Amino acid sequence: MSNADLVKRDLSVLWHPCTQMKDHEWLPVIPVRRARGVWLEDFEGKRYLDAISSWWVNLFGHSNPRINLALAEQADTLEHVLLAGFTHEAVIELSERLVEITPPGLERCFYADNGSSAVEVALKMSFHAWLNQGRPGKTRFVTLENSYHGETLGALAVGNVELYKQTYSPLLMETISVPSPDCYRREPGESWHDYSVRRFEDMESTLARHADEICAVIIEPLVQCAGSMRMYDPVYLKLLREACDRHGVHLIADEIAVGFGRTGTLFACEQAGISPDFMCLSKGLTGGYLPLSVVLTRNSIYDCFYDDYRKLTAFLHSHSYTGNALGCRAALATLDIFRDDNVIEANKQLAAAMHETSECFREHPHVGEVRQTGMILAIEMVQDRRSRKPYPWEERRGLKVYQHGLENGVLLRPLGNVIYFMPPYVITPDEIRLLADVAHQGIQVATAG
């Protein structure tokens, strides 16, 4: 079976996500036959280094033998059972372990099957908790500019990606948007810490004015991933936690992309020493194997819904595959690897290797910034390094880097003009150097002329 045969069959029946399908008249789809570790292989034997963890989900490599074994054993016992009125060992154990490893005070787990759904759960749960406490006027959510929380309607509403807002605005609830602490916009010589503190003034004034109508603030801790991998200082989270407490507003931490070691700690909130009222997890939760998400919250939130049936206070949300046994078992195997292999410490060495190999980008005339938080490194292409004037989006410079990467065996899928590395944690220093070399060549090609 050839790549061309599969591409032809694919394009006759499939509609791919986040894609203008007309592009595939000239930009081939890559059929993947097998994968192992950080490498994908097509049907003609060409290999591609998965530098973006297949959309940020794969932590410990493709076809990981430990996760494979756990799934095989679970499939022989129980593949799935409804979680309404029933339960099973894998979901109980996973919940116990998540409560143990997440920030203090997160004591209850509610499962869904993808990140956007987890955000929907958290939004509804926050509103409904206030409603059950006799606060029906608290109906609004505060979000940061440049944020992204998923693509279902509630998640889109609390995101701030302009294209989505323009297209789907008639369908979305109104939210309150606050300027982002995105440190790319700091003044020359200003530290990440100082800029993040200064930007918090906007959030503080918004909460002071609107606290009586706000359910929650939703935030991506430390890195706005889909928002061009823009980053900020943990002090912002600390100030936000204090302000939410002071004004009587919930805090929702969307750690779907940044959780499970991506930022240098198991969860990004740890770097500020805070616990949110809701934490949304997905992506790396199952090591990139199966769709599963979870919202962790406090017993005080759970207690708002706990009453006699006739009071009609129960939480109104469900998914057919809630707490799927296979997904839970993959998640448990993933947590076992974190526990047994000292992953966070090992990642510090990999992050240092990523930093070292990125030096070649820092003085490039068409790189406005190289920024890094843990195992996430981003390179922002610009027309001019000093002025940081961006390239017009219509020129699709990032796409040229993507094409160069594929030609040279590396999967780089830029966010506009931002090239980023977000590899599985099993990558080696030599593979990191290969990744950086191909990315540097790609930027040279993309910025020539």
C-alpha positions in Angstrom: 0.0 0.0 0.0 1.5 3.4 -1.0 1.2 6.8 0.4 -0.5 8.0 -2.8 -3.1 5.3 -2.6 -4.0 6.2 0.9 -4.1 9.9 0.2 -6.5 9.4 -2.6 -8.8 7.4 -0.5 -8.5 9.8 2.4 -9.4 12.9 0.3 -12.5 11.2 -1.1 -14.1 10.7 2.3 -12.4 12.7 5.1 -12.7 16.3 6.3 -9.6 17.1 8.4 -9.6 19.4 11.5 -8.0 22.9 11.5 -7.5 22.6 7.8 -8.4 24.4 4.6 -9.0 21.3 2.6 -8.2 23.0 -0.7 -4.6 23.2 0.5 -4.3 19.4 0.0 -4.5 19.9 -3.7 -0.8 20.7 -3.4 0.2 19.9 0.2 0.1 16.1 0.7 -1.5 14.4 3.7 1.0 12.2 5.4 -0.3 8.6 6.0 1.3 7.1 9.1 1.8 3.3 9.1 3.4 2.9 12.4 5.1 4.9 15.2 7.5 4.3 18.0 9.1 6.6 20.5 9.4 10.1 18.9 9.2 8.8 15.4 6.4 8.4 12.9 6.8 6.3 9.8 4.8 6.6 6.6 3.9 3.7 4.2 7.0 4.2 2.1 9.4 4.0 5.1 10.1 7.8 5.6 10.3 8.8 9.2 9.3 12.1 10.9 10.4 13.3 14.3 7.2 14.2 16.2 8.3 17.5 17.6 4.8 18.6 18.8 3.7 15.3 20.5 0.9 14.9 18.0 -0.9 18.0 19.1 0.6 18.1 22.6 -0.8 14.7 23.8 2.0 12.2 23.6 4.3 12.2 26.7 6.2 9.0 26.7 6.5 8.1 23.0 4.4 6.2 20.5 3.7 2.5 21.1 5.0 2.8 24.7 5.3 -0.8 25.9 4.2 -0.1 29.5 1.0 1.7 28.4 0.4 -1.0 25.7 0.6 -3.7 28.3 -1.8 -1.9 30.7 -4.3 -1.4 27.9 -4.1 -5.1 26.8 -4.8 -6.3 30.3 -7.7 -3.9 30.8 -9.3 -4.8 27.4 -9.3 -8.5 28.5 -11.3 -7.5 31.7 -13.5 -4.5 31.0 -13.5 -2.1 28.1 -16.3 0.3 29.3 -19.4 0.5 31.5 -21.7 3.4 32.2 -20.7 5.5 35.2 -24.2 6.4 36.2 -25.1 4.1 39.0 -22.0 1.9 38.2 -18.3 2.2 38.8 -15.1 0.2 38.2 -11.6 -0.2 39.7 -9.7 1.8 37.1 -11.7 5.0 37.5 -11.7 4.8 41.3 -7.9 4.3 41.5 -7.3 7.1 38.9 -9.4 9.5 40.9 -7.6 8.6 44.1 -4.3 9.2 42.5 -5.3 12.5 40.8 -6.6 13.8 44.2 -3.2 12.9 45.7 -1.0 14.5 43.1 -2.9 17.7 42.2 -2.7 20.9 44.2 -4.2 20.7 47.8 -8.0 21.0 48.1 -8.9 19.4 44.8 -10.9 16.4 46.1 -13.6 15.5 43.6 -13.2 14.2 40.0 -15.8 14.6 37.2 -14.9 12.9 33.9 -15.5 13.8 30.3 -13.9 12.7 27.1 -11.9 15.7 25.7 -10.5 19.0 26.8 -13.3 21.2 25.4 -15.8 19.1 27.3 -13.9 19.5 30.5 -14.0 23.3 30.1 -17.8 23.1 29.5 -18.1 21.1 32.7 -16.1 23.6 34.7 -18.1 26.6 33.3 -21.5 24.9 34.0 -20.4 23.6 37.4 -19.2 27.1 38.5 -22.5 28.8 37.4 -24.6 26.0 38.9 -22.8 26.1 42.2 -23.5 29.8 42.5 -27.1 29.2 41.5 -27.6 26.6 44.2 -26.2 29.0 46.7 -28.9 31.6 45.8 -26.6 33.7 43.6 -28.4 33.6 40.2 -26.9 36.9 39.2 -23.5 35.4 38.8 -23.6 34.5 35.2 -20.4 35.9 33.5 -16.9 34.6 33.0 -13.6 36.5 32.8 -11.0 35.5 30.3 -7.7 36.7 29.0 -7.0 38.2 25.6 -5.2 35.7 23.3 -6.6 32.8 25.3 -7.9 29.5 23.9 -9.9 26.9 25.8 -11.4 24.6 23.1 -13.9 24.7 20.3 -17.3 23.7 21.7 -19.5 26.8 22.0 -18.9 27.5 25.7 -15.2 26.9 25.4 -15.0 29.2 22.4 -16.9 31.9 24.2 -14.3 32.0 27.0 -11.5 31.9 24.5 -10.2 35.0 22.7 -8.9 33.9 19.3 -10.1 36.6 17.0 -10.9 34.4 13.9 -13.2 32.2 16.0 -14.8 35.2 17.7 -15.6 36.8 14.3 -17.0 33.7 12.8 -19.1 32.3 15.6 -19.9 35.4 17.7 -23.7 35.2 17.0 -23.7 31.8 18.8 -21.5 32.7 21.8 -22.3 34.0 25.3 -20.8 37.4 26.2 -17.7 37.3 28.4 -15.4 39.9 30.0 -12.0 40.0 28.4 -8.9 41.3 30.2 -5.5 42.1 28.7 -3.1 39.2 28.8 0.1 39.2 30.9 1.8 37.9 27.7 5.4 38.9 28.4 6.3 39.3 24.7 4.7 42.7 25.0 6.9 43.9 28.0 8.9 47.0 27.7 12.7 46.8 26.9 14.5 45.9 30.1 11.3 45.0 32.0 11.3 41.6 33.7 8.6 38.9 33.2 7.8 39.3 36.9 7.3 43.1 36.8 5.3 43.0 33.6 3.0 40.3 34.9 2.4 42.3 38.1 1.7 45.5 36.1 -0.7 43.7 33.8 -2.6 42.3 36.8 -4.0 45.7 37.5 -6.5 45.2 34.7 -7.7 42.0 36.2 -8.0 43.5 39.7 -10.1 46.5 38.5 -12.3 44.2 36.5 -13.0 41.9 39.4 -13.6 44.9 41.7 -16.2 46.3 39.3 -18.0 43.1 38.3 -17.6 40.6 41.2 -21.4 40.4 41.8 -22.0 39.1 38.3 -18.9 37.0 37.7 -18.9 33.2 38.2 -15.3 32.5 37.5 -12.0 33.6 35.9 -10.7 31.0 33.5 -7.0 30.9 32.7 -4.2 28.9 31.1 -1.5 28.8 33.7 1.9 30.2 32.5 1.6 29.5 28.7 -1.2 30.5 26.3 -0.4 27.6 24.1 -2.7 28.0 21.1 -2.2 31.7 21.4 1.2 31.5 19.8 2.9 29.9 22.9 2.9 33.3 24.7 4.2 33.1 28.3 4.0 34.9 31.6 5.4 34.8 35.2 3.8 32.7 38.0 3.3 35.8 40.1 0.2 36.5 38.0 -1.4 33.3 39.2 -0.6 34.1 42.8 -2.2 37.5 42.5 -5.2 36.1 40.7 -5.8 33.5 43.4 -5.7 36.2 46.1 -8.0 38.4 44.1 -10.6 35.7 43.4 -10.8 34.9 47.1 -11.1 38.5 48.0 -13.9 39.2 45.5 -15.8 35.9 45.8 -15.1 34.5 42.3 -14.1 31.0 41.3 -10.8 30.3 39.6 -10.7 27.7 36.7 -7.2 26.5 35.7 -7.2 25.1 32.2 -4.1 22.8 32.5 -5.2 20.7 29.5 -2.1 21.5 27.5 0.3 22.7 30.3 -0.3 19.9 32.8 1.6 16.7 33.4 5.1 18.2 33.3 5.1 20.5 30.3 6.0 23.6 32.3 8.7 22.0 34.4 6.5 21.0 37.3 3.8 18.3 37.3 1.2 21.1 37.2 1.8 24.7 36.2 -0.2 26.0 39.2 2.5 24.5 41.5 5.0 27.2 40.4 2.7 29.9 42.0 1.9 27.7 45.1 -1.9 28.0 44.4 -4.9 25.7 44.2 -7.7 26.6 41.7 -11.3 25.9 42.4 -11.5 23.9 39.2 -8.7 22.2 37.3 -9.3 20.9 33.8 -7.0 18.1 32.6 -6.8 16.1 29.3 -4.2 15.6 26.5 -1.3 14.1 28.3 -3.6 12.5 30.9 -3.6 9.2 29.0 -0.1 9.6 27.6 -1.6 10.5 24.2 -3.4 7.1 23.8 -7.1 7.7 24.3 -9.5 10.7 24.7 -10.2 11.3 28.4 -10.6 14.4 30.5 -11.3 15.3 34.0 -12.4 18.3 36.1 -11.1 18.3 39.6 -12.9 20.5 42.2 -13.3 21.1 45.9 -15.6 19.4 48.3 -17.1 22.8 49.0 -18.3 22.9 45.3 -19.5 19.3 45.5 -21.5 20.1 48.6 -23.5 22.8 46.7 -25.1 20.0 44.7 -25.5 17.4 47.4 -29.2 17.4 48.6 -32.5 15.5 48.4 -33.6 14.6 44.9 -36.7 16.7 45.1 -34.6 19.8 45.5 -33.4 19.3 41.9 -29.9 20.6 42.7 -27.9 17.7 41.0 -25.4 18.7 38.4 -26.8 18.3 34.9 -24.0 17.0 32.6 -23.1 13.6 31.2 -21.1 11.8 28.5 -21.7 8.3 27.3 -18.0 7.4 27.7 -17.5 9.2 31.0 -14.7 7.4 33.0 -14.0 4.9 30.2 -12.1 2.0 31.7 -9.5 1.8 28.9 -8.8 5.5 29.1 -8.5 5.3 32.9 -6.1 2.4 32.6 -3.9 4.3 30.1 -3.9 7.2 32.5 -2.9 5.0 35.4 0.0 3.6 33.4 1.0 7.2 32.5 1.0 8.1 36.2 3.1 5.0 37.0 5.8 6.2 34.6 5.8 9.6 36.3 6.1 7.9 39.7 8.8 5.3 38.7 11.0 7.2 36.3 11.6 10.6 38.1 10.3 12.3 34.9 10.2 15.8 36.2 13.9 15.7 37.1 14.8 14.1 33.8 12.9 16.7 31.9 15.0 19.4 33.4 18.0 18.0 31.5 15.9 17.9 28.3 14.7 21.4 28.8 18.3 22.5 29.3 19.2 20.8 26.0 16.4 22.6 24.2 17.6 25.9 25.6 21.2 25.2 24.5 20.2 24.2 21.0 18.0 27.3 20.6 21.0 29.7 20.9 21.3 29.8 17.1 17.9 31.5 16.9 18.5 34.3 19.4 20.3 36.7 17.2 18.6 35.8 13.9 17.5 38.9 12.1 14.0 37.5 11.7 13.4 36.1 15.2 11.7 38.5 17.5 11.9 36.3 20.6 12.9 32.8 21.8 11.0 31.9 24.9 10.8 28.8 27.0 8.8 27.4 29.9 10.0 23.9 30.8 9.4 21.5 27.9 7.8 24.2 25.7 10.1 26.4 23.5 8.8 28.9 21.0 10.5 30.9 18.3 8.7 34.0 16.9 9.4 34.9 13.3 9.2 38.6 12.5 10.1 40.9 9.6 12.6 42.7 11.8 14.1 41.6 15.1 14.5 45.1 16.6 11.1 46.5 15.8 9.4 43.0 16.1 7.2 44.0 13.1 5.2 40.8 12.3 5.0 39.2 8.9 1.6 39.5 7.2 -0.4 36.4 8.1 -1.3 36.0 4.4 2.3 35.2 3.6 2.1 31.9 5.6 5.7 31.9 6.5 5.2 29.3 9.2 3.8 26.9 6.5 7.1 27.1 4.7 8.8 25.9 7.9 6.3 23.1 8.1 7.0 22.0 4.6 10.8 22.2 5.1 10.4 20.1 8.2 8.5 17.4 6.5 11.0 17.3 3.6 13.7 16.8 6.2 12.0 14.3 8.5 10.7 16.6 11.3 7.0 17.3 12.1 6.8 21.0 13.0 3.3 22.5 12.8 3.7 26.2 13.5 1.1 28.5 15.1 1.1 31.2 12.4 4.6 32.5 12.4 5.6 30.9 15.7 7.7 27.7 15.5 7.6 25.7 18.7 9.1 22.5 20.2 6.9 20.5 22.5 8.3 17.0 22.1 7.6 13.7 23.9 9.6 13.3 27.1 11.5 10.3 25.6 13.3 12.5 23.1 17.1 12.4 23.3 19.6 15.3 23.2 20.8 14.2 19.7 17.2 14.3 18.5 16.7 17.7 20.0 19.8 18.9 18.1 18.3 17.5 14.9 15.0 19.2 15.6 16.7 22.6 16.1 18.9 22.2 13.0 15.9 21.5 10.8 13.9 24.3 12.4 16.8 26.8 11.8 17.1 25.8 8.2 13.3 26.1 7.8 13.4 29.6 9.2 16.2 30.5 6.8 14.1 29.3 3.9 10.9 30.9 5.2 12.5 34.3 5.8 14.5 34.5 2.6 13.3 37.3 0.3 
